[in-house]
Amino acid sequence: MNMTTNIGNADSNHRQQPVSGAFGIDISRGERIGRVSSEWFSRPADQRYLSLTELYQAVRTRADRATARTIESRAVRVEASRDDAERLSLIVPGQKQMIAPTHWSFGQLCSLVGAPATYMRQLPAPLAGINLQHGLLNHRAELVKTLEAEDGRIELRAVTGPDYGRIWDHELVAAVMKIAGNGTGDTMWKVPGMLDWATMMHNPFVDITKDTTTLYASDRDVFLFLVDDTHPIEAGRLPNGEPDLYFRGFYCWNSEVGSKTLGIASFYLRAVCMNRNLWGVEGFEEISIRHSKFAAQRFAHEAAPALTSFANSSPAPFIAGIKSAREKIVARSDEDREMFLRKRGFSKAETGKVIEAVLQEEGRPPESIFDFVQGMTVHARSKSHQDSRLELEGKAKALLEKAA
């Protein structure tokens, strides 16, 4: 691989000098993670945003129009809409106008009363209304929390339990903006560039469009993925003598209507392809917060500080761990290699596959802990079942952490 730009040396704080163009990478190492790609693939154009500023305005505006209240479930009235007999409407205490449930909140209502949502959606609206009304009148929980939004008409966005701890989508976006600005390059954190498969170069400087953005929000969630790919980190050398380059990244998600937890994942990676798959991932860490009663306090004391801590952290421990794993020779013969893996719970067949993976990738049998870790992650990618893949990747991660 030929480098097209100079990679600066880390300064005393382990910050890299910014690059001016694409740089070569080796994606045969580390893991491939498809979470961002799944989001990218499933989002229509109206859920894609070109900056954090634009995303924040959208989710903050809908929060400002929303009203949350806790009411008795038996006090909710369900009937066919007066404007459209094929749609349901609700009347709730404190709200004079009819409220139209969204697709999501209708499913929550059905779940609340123990009715199958798919079946209920197939019923004529009056009949579905009668069934829902019966369920609400006999609902043992008694109290529910509603989230209503007014945008031309009033709609019911969510129905949750009374102790649901709502973390607003705009609160997460605001926390990200504190470290990432608008997410388009005014700070080191930005929407990622793109891997060129023909040259195996990652180009950080790609226009942010609806096709390339990684900033998403729907009526039920928000998802953001940002990287610092203009400051790649050298963590050792490849077999051909060229630098093994990483950069930092994180993604986070939330749902203020109860469709998912709040979560943050941070990691080092080597490239992001056009389909937004993450390649060469190392050091993956994740935290999640359920929307329980004290979720807002946990967000303030755990999630938001974790973002700031990762943004300001030094890559020195990560680099030291990689270096230590590369230098720690644990096997010099075929017998040593087999014994090393068998002692760690690998079957005879899997032992052979891990060793063969290193032979294919490096052109030599594994000797260092880093060699075995890379062989495990390559072998893990061949696993068709996610549980088996995660178990193998967990073993590789634990081995690397012990070496550090």
C-alpha positions in Angstrom: 0.0 0.0 0.0 1.3 3.5 -0.9 0.6 6.3 1.5 -0.7 9.5 -0.1 -0.3 11.7 2.9 2.1 12.1 5.8 1.1 10.7 9.1 2.2 12.9 11.9 3.9 11.6 15.1 1.8 11.8 18.3 2.7 14.7 20.5 3.1 14.5 24.3 -0.6 14.1 24.7 -0.7 11.4 22.0 -2.6 13.5 19.6 -1.8 12.9 16.0 -1.2 15.6 13.4 -4.1 15.9 11.0 -3.8 14.3 7.6 -4.3 16.1 4.3 -5.6 13.1 2.3 -6.4 9.4 2.2 -4.2 6.9 4.1 -3.6 3.2 3.7 -5.2 0.6 6.0 -5.3 -3.1 6.6 -8.8 -4.4 7.3 -7.7 -8.0 7.7 -7.2 -7.3 11.4 -9.8 -6.7 14.0 -13.6 -7.1 13.8 -16.2 -6.1 11.3 -19.3 -4.5 12.9 -22.4 -4.0 10.9 -24.6 -2.0 13.4 -24.1 1.3 11.6 -24.6 -0.3 8.2 -28.0 -1.7 9.4 -29.0 1.8 10.4 -27.8 3.3 7.1 -29.6 0.7 5.0 -32.9 1.1 6.7 -33.3 4.9 6.9 -35.4 6.7 4.3 -34.3 10.2 3.2 -36.5 12.1 5.7 -34.7 10.4 8.6 -31.2 11.4 7.4 -29.6 14.7 8.6 -26.5 16.5 7.3 -25.3 18.0 10.6 -25.9 17.7 14.3 -27.3 21.2 14.4 -30.0 20.2 11.9 -30.7 17.0 13.8 -30.9 18.8 17.2 -33.4 21.3 15.8 -35.6 18.6 14.5 -35.7 16.5 17.7 -35.9 19.5 20.0 -38.8 21.0 18.1 -40.9 17.9 18.5 -40.0 17.7 22.2 -41.1 21.3 22.6 -44.5 20.4 21.1 -44.9 17.3 23.3 -46.9 16.9 26.5 -46.3 14.0 28.9 -48.9 13.1 31.5 -49.7 10.2 33.8 -53.4 9.1 33.7 -55.6 6.2 34.7 -55.8 3.6 31.9 -59.6 3.1 32.5 -60.1 6.9 31.9 -58.9 6.5 28.2 -61.7 6.4 25.7 -61.2 4.6 22.3 -63.5 5.0 19.3 -63.4 5.2 15.5 -62.2 8.5 14.2 -64.9 11.1 13.4 -63.0 12.1 10.3 -62.0 8.6 9.1 -64.0 5.6 10.2 -61.1 3.3 9.3 -58.8 5.0 12.0 -59.0 5.0 15.7 -58.9 8.0 18.0 -58.5 8.4 21.7 -59.9 10.8 24.3 -57.7 11.2 27.4 -58.3 13.3 30.5 -57.1 16.8 30.3 -57.2 16.8 26.4 -60.3 18.1 24.7 -59.4 17.1 21.2 -59.3 13.6 19.8 -55.8 12.0 19.7 -54.6 9.8 16.8 -52.2 7.0 17.9 -49.1 6.5 15.8 -48.2 3.1 14.5 -45.8 2.7 17.4 -48.1 3.9 20.2 -50.9 1.7 18.9 -48.6 -1.3 19.3 -47.8 -0.1 22.8 -51.5 0.2 23.7 -52.1 -3.4 22.4 -49.1 -4.7 24.4 -50.4 -2.9 27.5 -53.7 -4.8 27.4 -52.2 -8.1 26.2 -53.7 -7.9 22.6 -51.7 -9.0 19.5 -51.0 -5.8 17.6 -50.7 -7.5 14.2 -54.2 -9.0 14.6 -55.7 -5.8 15.9 -54.5 -3.8 12.9 -56.4 -6.2 10.7 -59.7 -5.5 12.4 -62.1 -2.8 11.3 -61.5 0.3 13.5 -64.8 0.1 15.5 -64.1 -3.5 16.4 -60.5 -2.9 17.3 -61.7 0.1 19.4 -64.1 -2.1 21.3 -61.4 -4.6 22.1 -58.9 -2.0 23.2 -61.5 -0.3 25.4 -62.3 -3.5 27.1 -58.6 -4.1 27.8 -58.1 -0.6 29.2 -61.1 -0.9 31.5 -59.7 -4.1 32.9 -56.0 -3.1 32.9 -54.5 -3.9 36.3 -51.7 -1.4 36.2 -54.2 1.4 36.5 -51.7 4.2 35.6 -50.0 4.8 32.3 -47.8 7.6 31.0 -48.7 9.2 27.7 -46.6 11.4 25.4 -48.7 13.6 23.1 -47.4 15.8 20.3 -49.2 18.6 18.5 -48.3 19.2 14.8 -51.4 20.3 13.0 -53.3 17.5 14.8 -52.6 15.9 18.1 -51.1 12.4 18.0 -50.2 9.9 20.7 -46.5 9.2 20.3 -46.1 6.8 23.2 -47.8 4.9 26.0 -45.5 3.6 28.8 -45.7 2.6 32.4 -45.9 5.3 35.0 -42.3 4.9 36.1 -40.9 5.2 32.6 -37.8 7.4 32.8 -37.8 9.4 29.7 -34.5 10.7 28.3 -35.3 13.0 25.4 -33.6 12.5 22.1 -32.4 16.1 22.1 -30.6 15.6 25.4 -28.4 13.0 23.8 -27.8 15.0 20.7 -26.9 18.1 22.9 -24.4 16.0 24.9 -22.7 14.9 21.6 -22.7 18.5 20.3 -20.6 19.5 23.4 -17.7 17.5 22.1 -18.5 17.3 18.3 -19.9 20.7 17.4 -22.0 20.3 14.3 -20.4 17.0 13.4 -19.3 18.1 10.0 -15.7 19.0 10.8 -15.7 22.1 13.0 -14.1 19.8 15.7 -12.1 16.6 15.3 -15.4 14.6 15.5 -17.2 14.2 12.2 -19.3 12.1 9.9 -16.9 9.4 8.7 -15.1 9.4 5.3 -15.0 6.3 3.1 -12.9 3.3 2.2 -11.8 2.9 -1.5 -11.8 -0.8 -2.0 -9.7 -0.5 -5.2 -6.8 1.2 -3.4 -7.5 0.1 0.2 -7.2 3.8 1.3 -9.5 5.4 3.7 -10.4 9.0 2.7 -11.6 11.2 5.6 -12.6 14.0 3.2 -15.9 12.9 1.7 -18.9 15.2 1.1 -21.7 14.8 3.6 -24.9 13.9 1.7 -28.1 12.0 2.4 -26.2 8.9 1.1 -23.1 9.3 3.3 -24.5 10.8 6.5 -24.5 8.8 9.7 -26.9 11.1 11.6 -30.4 9.7 11.9 -33.7 10.3 13.6 -37.2 8.8 13.1 -40.5 9.4 15.0 -39.3 6.8 17.5 -35.5 7.1 17.9 -32.2 8.8 17.2 -28.9 7.3 16.1 -25.5 9.0 15.6 -22.1 7.7 14.4 -19.0 10.0 14.4 -15.3 9.4 14.0 -12.0 11.2 14.4 -10.6 9.9 11.1 -8.5 13.0 10.2 -6.1 12.1 13.1 -5.1 8.4 12.6 -3.1 6.7 15.3 -0.1 4.5 14.5 -0.3 1.4 16.7 2.7 -0.6 15.5 3.7 -1.8 12.0 2.2 -4.2 9.5 4.2 -7.2 8.2 5.2 -5.1 5.2 6.7 -2.4 7.4 4.0 0.2 6.8 2.1 1.7 9.8 -0.9 0.0 11.2 -3.3 2.9 11.4 -6.5 3.3 13.6 -8.8 6.1 14.4 -11.4 6.6 17.1 -15.1 6.4 16.7 -18.4 6.1 18.6 -22.0 5.6 18.0 -25.0 6.3 20.3 -28.7 5.8 20.2 -31.9 6.6 22.2 -35.6 6.4 22.0 -37.8 8.8 23.9 -40.9 6.8 23.2 -39.7 3.4 24.6 -38.6 1.5 21.5 -35.0 1.0 22.7 -32.6 1.8 25.5 -30.1 4.7 25.5 -26.6 3.4 24.6 -23.1 4.5 23.7 -20.4 2.4 22.1 -16.8 3.5 21.7 -14.0 1.8 19.8 -11.0 2.1 17.5 -11.4 1.2 13.8 -9.4 1.2 10.6 -12.0 2.1 7.9 -15.7 2.8 7.1 -16.9 1.5 3.7 -19.6 3.0 1.5 -22.3 0.8 3.1 -21.1 2.1 6.5 -19.7 -1.2 7.7 -17.0 -0.7 10.3 -13.8 -2.5 9.5 -10.8 -3.4 11.7 -12.5 -2.6 15.0 -10.5 -3.0 18.2 -11.2 -2.0 21.8 -15.0 -2.1 21.6 -16.8 -0.9 24.7 -20.5 -0.3 25.2 -22.8 1.0 27.9 -26.6 1.1 27.9 -29.2 2.6 30.1 -32.8 1.4 30.4 -35.5 4.0 30.7 -36.3 3.1 34.2 -37.3 5.5 37.0 -33.9 7.0 37.5 -32.7 6.9 33.9 -32.3 10.7 33.6 -30.0 10.8 36.6 -27.9 7.9 35.2 -27.6 9.7 31.9 -26.3 12.8 33.7 -23.9 10.8 35.8 -22.8 8.0 33.4 -23.5 8.4 29.7 -22.8 12.1 29.2 -19.5 12.0 31.1 -18.5 8.8 29.3 -18.8 10.7 26.0 -16.6 13.5 27.2 -14.1 11.2 28.8 -13.7 9.2 25.6 -13.4 12.4 23.5 -10.6 13.7 25.7 -8.9 10.4 26.4 -5.4 9.5 25.3 -4.9 6.5 23.0 -1.7 5.7 24.9 -3.2 2.7 26.8 -4.6 1.3 23.6 -1.3 1.7 21.8 0.6 0.2 24.8 -1.8 -2.8 24.8 -1.3 -3.5 21.1 2.5 -3.1 21.5 2.6 -5.4 24.5 0.6 -8.1 22.7 2.8 -7.9 19.7 6.0 -8.3 21.7 4.8 -11.1 24.0 5.9 -14.3 22.4 4.0 -17.3 23.7 4.6 -20.0 21.1 7.7 -20.9 19.1 6.7 -24.4 17.9 3.7 -26.2 16.6 3.3 -28.0 19.9 3.4 -24.6 21.8 0.8 -23.2 19.5 -1.6 -26.1 19.9 -1.1 -26.2 23.7 -1.6 -22.4 24.0 -5.1 -22.6 22.4 -6.2 -25.9 23.9 -5.5 -24.6 27.4 -7.9 -21.7 26.6 -10.8 -24.0 25.7 -10.4 -24.4 21.9 -11.2 -27.7 20.4 -8.6 -29.5 18.2 -10.5 -28.4 15.0 -10.8 -24.8 16.1 -7.2 -24.7 17.1 -6.2 -25.7 13.6 -8.5 -23.1 12.1 -7.1 -20.2 14.2 -3.5 -21.2 13.3 -4.4 -21.5 9.6 -6.1 -18.1 9.7 -2.8 -16.5 10.9 -0.9 -18.4 8.2 -3.2 -17.1 5.5 -3.1 -13.5 6.8 0.6 -13.2 7.9 2.3 -15.8 5.9 3.7 -17.4 9.1 2.4 -19.3 12.1 1.3 -17.4 15.2 3.9 -16.6 17.8 2.8 -13.5 19.8 -0.5 -13.0 21.7 -1.4 -10.4 19.1 -1.0 -13.1 16.4 -3.4 -15.4 18.2 -5.9 -12.6 18.8 -5.9 -11.7 15.1 -6.4 -15.4 14.2 -9.3 -15.6 16.5 -11.0 -12.6 15.1 -10.5 -13.7 11.5 -11.9 -17.1 12.4 -14.8 -15.5 14.2 -15.9 -13.8 11.0 -16.4 -17.2 9.4 -19.0 -18.1 12.1 -22.5 -18.1 10.8 -24.2 -18.0 14.2 -23.9 -14.7 16.1 -23.6 -16.4 19.6 -20.6 -18.5 18.4 -19.0 -15.4 16.8 -19.4 -13.3 19.9 -18.0 -16.0 22.2 -14.9 -16.3 20.1 -14.5 -12.5 19.8 -14.9 -12.3 23.6 -12.0 -14.8 24.1 -9.8 -12.7 21.8 -10.7 -9.5 23.7 -9.9 -11.1 27.1 -6.6 -12.4 25.8 -5.6 -8.9 24.5 -6.6 -7.2 27.8 -4.5 -9.7 29.8 -1.5 -8.9 27.6 -1.8 -5.2 28.4 
